[in-house]
Amino acid sequence: MTVPLLHASLTTLDREMAISLANKVFLSGADVIEISNTLLKRHGFEIVSDIRRILPKTKIYVDTKIIENIEEEGRLAYEAGADVISIHSSADEEEILGGISYVRKIGLELSLDLTGVKDIVNKIFAISYLTPDFFYYRIPSYIANDLSHHTEIFRAIKDFVRMASAPVIIAGLKNPDDFSLCIRLGVRALSIRINETNLPEIEELIRSLKRAMEISFP
């Protein structure tokens, strides 16, 4: 069983700040640099190339959330230096199957993103046969900000992990205790949003989350 990974999702829209933050989170111990969909929309795949130049060996996950033109988007991501791209689960299933075949052929991994899906358990039951490399789910902010009244999300995550045909990445949580619980439920990676507001505390934030994950790993 592999050690769980911490993704640092860069949500700033400033190009130079994104590059600086990528370096800081890497030095603080983040395992994967995640290029958020908003950052990608602002700067295109050039931001992927920028970060690849300063971090030549770090894993880069690009939150493309593709729903069509998977092969073309995959090619552009690969040429820019990405390691993983995401396809949203609302994409046509035949296109997803073709996309998985293509991106693996060129050397990319593929994440199937269920963000926005209301019933993740039934959805994962329906699409696990697609066999992506990862499943990704961002917990809605109205739940993440009030977990004491939404403990059912952890039951859903437990079922999600049990039924998924690939490792599960969970985003949207902020508290080390919640990170620990997800690891105990079998989640293999967690993603934390990083932007200018985190700048003064990045090192301690990343290290505290990593510690919470490591002590909960069986």
BALOBA-1460 file (C-alpha; in Angstrom, 3 decimals):
// residues 218
<rec num="1" residu="m" x="0.000" y="0.000" z="0.000"/>
<rec num="2" residu="t" x="1.438" y="3.363" z="-1.033"/>
<rec num="3" residu="v" x="1.914" y="6.251" z="1.385"/>
<rec num="4" residu="p" x="-0.883" y="8.866" z="0.976"/>
<rec num="5" residu="l" x="0.010" y="11.982" z="-0.988"/>
<rec num="6" residu="l" x="-0.664" y="15.654" z="-0.361"/>
<rec num="7" residu="h" x="-1.669" y="17.764" z="-3.362"/>
<rec num="8" residu="a" x="-1.147" y="21.529" z="-3.216"/>
<rec num="9" residu="s" x="-3.747" y="23.095" z="-5.534"/>
<rec num="10" residu="l" x="-2.601" y="26.506" z="-6.777"/>
<rec num="11" residu="t" x="-5.675" y="28.746" z="-6.948"/>
<rec num="12" residu="t" x="-4.020" y="32.141" z="-7.326"/>
<rec num="13" residu="l" x="-4.598" y="33.840" z="-10.691"/>
<rec num="14" residu="d" x="-1.230" y="35.638" z="-10.672"/>
<rec num="15" residu="r" x="1.333" y="33.823" z="-12.817"/>
<rec num="16" residu="e" x="4.463" y="34.819" z="-10.899"/>
<rec num="17" residu="m" x="2.775" y="34.130" z="-7.580"/>
<rec num="18" residu="a" x="1.749" y="30.671" z="-8.795"/>
<rec num="19" residu="i" x="5.336" y="29.847" z="-9.718"/>
<rec num="20" residu="s" x="6.587" y="31.111" z="-6.356"/>
<rec num="21" residu="l" x="3.913" y="29.187" z="-4.442"/>
<rec num="22" residu="a" x="4.706" y="25.992" z="-6.346"/>
<rec num="23" residu="n" x="8.316" y="26.216" z="-5.231"/>
<rec num="24" residu="k" x="7.357" y="27.001" z="-1.621"/>
<rec num="25" residu="v" x="4.912" y="24.124" z="-1.244"/>
<rec num="26" residu="f" x="7.373" y="21.718" z="-2.818"/>
<rec num="27" residu="l" x="10.116" y="22.771" z="-0.388"/>
<rec num="28" residu="s" x="7.610" y="22.435" z="2.481"/>
<rec num="29" residu="g" x="6.852" y="18.819" z="1.580"/>
<rec num="30" residu="a" x="3.864" y="18.750" z="-0.796"/>
<rec num="31" residu="d" x="3.978" y="15.634" z="-2.979"/>
<rec num="32" residu="v" x="1.985" y="16.844" z="-5.992"/>
<rec num="33" residu="i" x="1.581" y="20.314" z="-7.513"/>
<rec num="34" residu="e" x="-1.984" y="20.758" z="-8.711"/>
<rec num="35" residu="i" x="-2.734" y="23.398" z="-11.342"/>
<rec num="36" residu="s" x="-6.294" y="24.500" z="-10.546"/>
<rec num="37" residu="n" x="-8.835" y="24.865" z="-13.318"/>
<rec num="38" residu="t" x="-9.102" y="28.632" z="-12.687"/>
<rec num="39" residu="l" x="-5.329" y="29.105" z="-12.957"/>
<rec num="40" residu="l" x="-5.246" y="26.996" z="-16.115"/>
<rec num="41" residu="k" x="-8.062" y="29.013" z="-17.712"/>
<rec num="42" residu="r" x="-6.227" y="32.274" z="-17.000"/>
<rec num="43" residu="h" x="-2.782" y="31.275" z="-18.306"/>
<rec num="44" residu="g" x="-3.278" y="28.170" z="-20.425"/>
<rec num="45" residu="f" x="-0.759" y="25.344" z="-20.513"/>
<rec num="46" residu="e" x="2.090" y="27.855" z="-20.346"/>
<rec num="47" residu="i" x="1.724" y="27.901" z="-16.558"/>
<rec num="48" residu="v" x="2.326" y="24.145" z="-16.546"/>
<rec num="49" residu="s" x="5.537" y="24.657" z="-18.534"/>
<rec num="50" residu="d" x="6.615" y="27.449" z="-16.170"/>
<rec num="51" residu="i" x="6.265" y="25.215" z="-13.117"/>
<rec num="52" residu="r" x="7.843" y="22.230" z="-14.843"/>
<rec num="53" residu="r" x="10.953" y="24.328" z="-15.540"/>
<rec num="54" residu="i" x="11.536" y="25.076" z="-11.848"/>
<rec num="55" residu="l" x="10.406" y="21.660" z="-10.585"/>
<rec num="56" residu="p" x="11.624" y="19.181" z="-13.205"/>
<rec num="57" residu="k" x="10.913" y="16.008" z="-11.204"/>
<rec num="58" residu="t" x="7.809" y="16.921" z="-9.207"/>
<rec num="59" residu="k" x="4.464" y="15.363" z="-10.140"/>
<rec num="60" residu="i" x="2.133" y="17.907" z="-11.748"/>
<rec num="61" residu="y" x="-1.623" y="17.303" z="-11.762"/>
<rec num="62" residu="v" x="-3.514" y="19.560" z="-14.177"/>
<rec num="63" residu="d" x="-7.168" y="20.085" z="-13.290"/>
<rec num="64" residu="t" x="-8.366" y="20.298" z="-16.867"/>
<rec num="65" residu="k" x="-11.888" y="18.941" z="-16.177"/>
<rec num="66" residu="i" x="-12.117" y="17.994" z="-19.861"/>
<rec num="67" residu="i" x="-15.522" y="17.012" z="-21.211"/>
<rec num="68" residu="e" x="-14.595" y="16.880" z="-24.917"/>
<rec num="69" residu="n" x="-11.540" y="16.943" z="-27.228"/>
<rec num="70" residu="i" x="-9.736" y="14.712" z="-24.732"/>
<rec num="71" residu="e" x="-6.952" y="13.686" z="-27.089"/>
<rec num="72" residu="e" x="-6.085" y="17.261" z="-28.088"/>
<rec num="73" residu="e" x="-6.176" y="18.539" z="-24.502"/>
<rec num="74" residu="g" x="-4.137" y="15.541" z="-23.383"/>
<rec num="75" residu="r" x="-1.493" y="16.195" z="-26.023"/>
<rec num="76" residu="l" x="-1.178" y="19.855" z="-25.041"/>
<rec num="77" residu="a" x="-0.923" y="18.959" z="-21.353"/>
<rec num="78" residu="y" x="1.723" y="16.330" z="-22.022"/>
<rec num="79" residu="e" x="3.814" y="18.682" z="-24.157"/>
<rec num="80" residu="a" x="3.631" y="21.300" z="-21.388"/>
<rec num="81" residu="g" x="5.008" y="18.849" z="-18.822"/>
<rec num="82" residu="a" x="1.925" y="17.519" z="-17.011"/>
<rec num="83" residu="d" x="1.870" y="14.068" z="-15.417"/>
<rec num="84" residu="v" x="-1.872" y="13.780" z="-14.716"/>
<rec num="85" residu="i" x="-4.919" y="15.368" z="-16.381"/>
<rec num="86" residu="s" x="-8.548" y="15.244" z="-15.329"/>
<rec num="87" residu="i" x="-11.687" y="14.390" z="-17.261"/>
<rec num="88" residu="h" x="-15.011" y="15.345" z="-15.701"/>
<rec num="89" residu="s" x="-17.350" y="12.434" z="-15.116"/>
<rec num="90" residu="s" x="-20.100" y="14.232" z="-17.071"/>
<rec num="91" residu="a" x="-18.175" y="13.556" z="-20.304"/>
<rec num="92" residu="d" x="-19.503" y="10.933" z="-22.699"/>
<rec num="93" residu="e" x="-18.393" y="7.504" z="-21.452"/>
<rec num="94" residu="e" x="-17.249" y="6.358" z="-24.896"/>
<rec num="95" residu="e" x="-15.104" y="9.467" z="-25.156"/>
<rec num="96" residu="i" x="-13.684" y="8.825" z="-21.693"/>
<rec num="97" residu="l" x="-12.688" y="5.289" z="-22.696"/>
<rec num="98" residu="g" x="-10.987" y="6.577" z="-25.839"/>
<rec num="99" residu="g" x="-9.316" y="9.351" z="-23.874"/>
<rec num="100" residu="i" x="-7.952" y="6.961" z="-21.268"/>
<rec num="101" residu="s" x="-6.425" y="4.804" z="-24.001"/>
<rec num="102" residu="y" x="-4.833" y="7.810" z="-25.711"/>
<rec num="103" residu="v" x="-3.414" y="9.587" z="-22.676"/>
<rec num="104" residu="r" x="-1.874" y="6.370" z="-21.369"/>
<rec num="105" residu="k" x="-0.292" y="5.783" z="-24.750"/>
<rec num="106" residu="i" x="1.498" y="9.148" z="-24.610"/>
<rec num="107" residu="g" x="2.556" y="8.679" z="-20.994"/>
<rec num="108" residu="l" x="-0.027" y="10.581" z="-18.959"/>
<rec num="109" residu="e" x="-2.173" y="9.399" z="-16.072"/>
<rec num="110" residu="l" x="-5.864" y="10.191" z="-16.017"/>
<rec num="111" residu="s" x="-8.077" y="11.302" z="-13.146"/>
<rec num="112" residu="l" x="-11.858" y="11.080" z="-13.378"/>
<rec num="113" residu="d" x="-13.362" y="14.086" z="-11.568"/>
<rec num="114" residu="l" x="-16.704" y="13.696" z="-9.798"/>
<rec num="115" residu="t" x="-16.829" y="17.245" z="-8.438"/>
<rec num="116" residu="g" x="-20.411" y="18.528" z="-8.521"/>
<rec num="117" residu="v" x="-21.954" y="15.055" z="-8.577"/>
<rec num="118" residu="k" x="-24.715" y="14.871" z="-5.952"/>
<rec num="119" residu="d" x="-24.726" y="11.106" z="-5.376"/>
<rec num="120" residu="i" x="-21.084" y="10.050" z="-5.622"/>
<rec num="121" residu="v" x="-21.743" y="6.496" z="-4.436"/>
<rec num="122" residu="n" x="-24.222" y="5.673" z="-7.203"/>
<rec num="123" residu="k" x="-22.055" y="7.486" z="-9.752"/>
<rec num="124" residu="i" x="-18.939" y="5.533" z="-8.826"/>
<rec num="125" residu="f" x="-20.936" y="2.307" z="-9.033"/>
<rec num="126" residu="a" x="-21.937" y="3.220" z="-12.589"/>
<rec num="127" residu="i" x="-18.542" y="4.318" z="-13.910"/>
<rec num="128" residu="s" x="-15.885" y="2.291" z="-12.068"/>
<rec num="129" residu="y" x="-15.578" y="0.073" z="-15.143"/>
<rec num="130" residu="l" x="-13.874" y="3.005" z="-16.895"/>
<rec num="131" residu="t" x="-10.694" y="2.261" z="-14.858"/>
<rec num="132" residu="p" x="-8.996" y="5.675" z="-14.660"/>
<rec num="133" residu="d" x="-5.746" y="6.020" z="-12.690"/>
<rec num="134" residu="f" x="-7.485" y="8.129" z="-10.016"/>
<rec num="135" residu="f" x="-10.903" y="9.343" z="-8.939"/>
<rec num="136" residu="y" x="-11.116" y="12.946" z="-7.692"/>
<rec num="137" residu="y" x="-13.856" y="14.591" z="-5.655"/>
<rec num="138" residu="r" x="-14.043" y="18.085" z="-4.163"/>
<rec num="139" residu="i" x="-16.370" y="18.314" z="-1.183"/>
<rec num="140" residu="p" x="-18.806" y="21.237" z="-1.669"/>
<rec num="141" residu="s" x="-17.861" y="24.290" z="0.385"/>
<rec num="142" residu="y" x="-21.236" y="24.401" z="2.196"/>
<rec num="143" residu="i" x="-20.428" y="20.930" z="3.571"/>
<rec num="144" residu="a" x="-16.689" y="21.469" z="4.152"/>
<rec num="145" residu="n" x="-17.398" y="24.657" z="6.123"/>
<rec num="146" residu="d" x="-19.925" y="22.957" z="8.425"/>
<rec num="147" residu="l" x="-18.792" y="19.354" z="8.789"/>
<rec num="148" residu="s" x="-20.325" y="18.961" z="12.247"/>
<rec num="149" residu="h" x="-23.757" y="19.033" z="10.560"/>
<rec num="150" residu="h" x="-22.714" y="16.930" z="7.557"/>
<rec num="151" residu="t" x="-21.000" y="13.886" z="9.015"/>
<rec num="152" residu="e" x="-22.736" y="11.800" z="6.357"/>
<rec num="153" residu="i" x="-20.048" y="12.926" z="3.911"/>
<rec num="154" residu="f" x="-17.561" y="10.625" z="5.623"/>
<rec num="155" residu="r" x="-19.887" y="7.641" z="5.216"/>
<rec num="156" residu="a" x="-20.154" y="8.536" z="1.536"/>
<rec num="157" residu="i" x="-16.358" y="8.783" z="1.247"/>
<rec num="158" residu="k" x="-15.953" y="5.375" z="2.905"/>
<rec num="159" residu="d" x="-18.353" y="3.818" z="0.366"/>
<rec num="160" residu="f" x="-16.705" y="5.769" z="-2.459"/>
<rec num="161" residu="v" x="-13.280" y="4.344" z="-1.574"/>
<rec num="162" residu="r" x="-14.665" y="0.824" z="-1.174"/>
<rec num="163" residu="m" x="-16.353" y="0.838" z="-4.580"/>
<rec num="164" residu="a" x="-13.765" y="2.773" z="-6.591"/>
<rec num="165" residu="s" x="-11.602" y="0.884" z="-9.078"/>
<rec num="166" residu="a" x="-8.691" y="3.323" z="-8.575"/>
<rec num="167" residu="p" x="-7.172" y="5.432" z="-5.753"/>
<rec num="168" residu="v" x="-9.367" y="8.277" z="-4.508"/>
<rec num="169" residu="i" x="-8.264" y="11.926" z="-4.149"/>
<rec num="170" residu="i" x="-10.399" y="14.131" z="-1.878"/>
<rec num="171" residu="a" x="-10.293" y="17.948" z="-1.986"/>
<rec num="172" residu="g" x="-12.076" y="20.659" z="-0.032"/>
<rec num="173" residu="l" x="-11.132" y="19.772" z="3.554"/>
<rec num="174" residu="k" x="-9.025" y="22.118" z="5.694"/>
<rec num="175" residu="n" x="-8.655" y="20.604" z="9.147"/>
<rec num="176" residu="p" x="-5.825" y="18.131" z="9.976"/>
<rec num="177" residu="d" x="-8.291" y="15.985" z="11.951"/>
<rec num="178" residu="d" x="-10.486" y="15.625" z="8.858"/>
<rec num="179" residu="f" x="-7.413" y="14.749" z="6.792"/>
<rec num="180" residu="s" x="-6.579" y="12.031" z="9.346"/>
<rec num="181" residu="l" x="-10.083" y="10.604" z="9.191"/>
<rec num="182" residu="c" x="-10.023" y="10.432" z="5.392"/>
<rec num="183" residu="i" x="-6.733" y="8.539" z="5.443"/>
<rec num="184" residu="r" x="-8.200" y="6.045" z="7.915"/>
<rec num="185" residu="l" x="-11.122" y="5.607" z="5.515"/>
<rec num="186" residu="g" x="-8.697" y="4.620" z="2.754"/>
<rec num="187" residu="v" x="-8.346" y="7.876" z="0.795"/>
<rec num="188" residu="r" x="-4.995" y="7.801" z="-0.995"/>
<rec num="189" residu="a" x="-4.471" y="11.549" z="-1.573"/>
<rec num="190" residu="l" x="-5.822" y="14.829" z="-0.237"/>
<rec num="191" residu="s" x="-5.755" y="18.240" z="-1.902"/>
<rec num="192" residu="i" x="-5.484" y="21.620" z="-0.176"/>
<rec num="193" residu="r" x="-6.040" y="24.972" z="-1.885"/>
<rec num="194" residu="i" x="-3.036" y="27.310" z="-1.832"/>
<rec num="195" residu="n" x="-3.016" y="31.011" z="-2.745"/>
<rec num="196" residu="e" x="-1.703" y="34.377" z="-1.528"/>
<rec num="197" residu="t" x="-3.629" y="34.147" z="1.747"/>
<rec num="198" residu="n" x="-1.608" y="31.075" z="2.758"/>
<rec num="199" residu="l" x="1.756" y="32.720" z="2.123"/>
<rec num="200" residu="p" x="2.729" y="33.496" z="5.753"/>
<rec num="201" residu="e" x="1.861" y="29.983" z="6.952"/>
<rec num="202" residu="i" x="2.610" y="27.711" z="4.010"/>
<rec num="203" residu="e" x="5.462" y="25.788" z="5.598"/>
<rec num="204" residu="e" x="3.592" y="25.045" z="8.829"/>
<rec num="205" residu="l" x="0.322" y="24.319" z="6.982"/>
<rec num="206" residu="i" x="1.878" y="21.743" z="4.665"/>
<rec num="207" residu="r" x="3.871" y="20.086" z="7.436"/>
<rec num="208" residu="s" x="0.906" y="19.873" z="9.820"/>
<rec num="209" residu="l" x="-1.270" y="18.277" z="7.149"/>
<rec num="210" residu="k" x="1.482" y="15.834" z="6.197"/>
<rec num="211" residu="r" x="1.922" y="14.860" z="9.839"/>
<rec num="212" residu="a" x="-1.808" y="14.288" z="10.241"/>
<rec num="213" residu="m" x="-1.822" y="12.051" z="7.161"/>
<rec num="214" residu="e" x="1.279" y="10.077" z="8.113"/>
<rec num="215" residu="i" x="0.197" y="9.231" z="11.663"/>
<rec num="216" residu="s" x="-3.141" y="7.943" z="10.356"/>
<rec num="217" residu="f" x="-1.601" y="5.725" z="7.668"/>
<rec num="218" residu="p" x="-1.789" y="2.044" z="8.670"/>
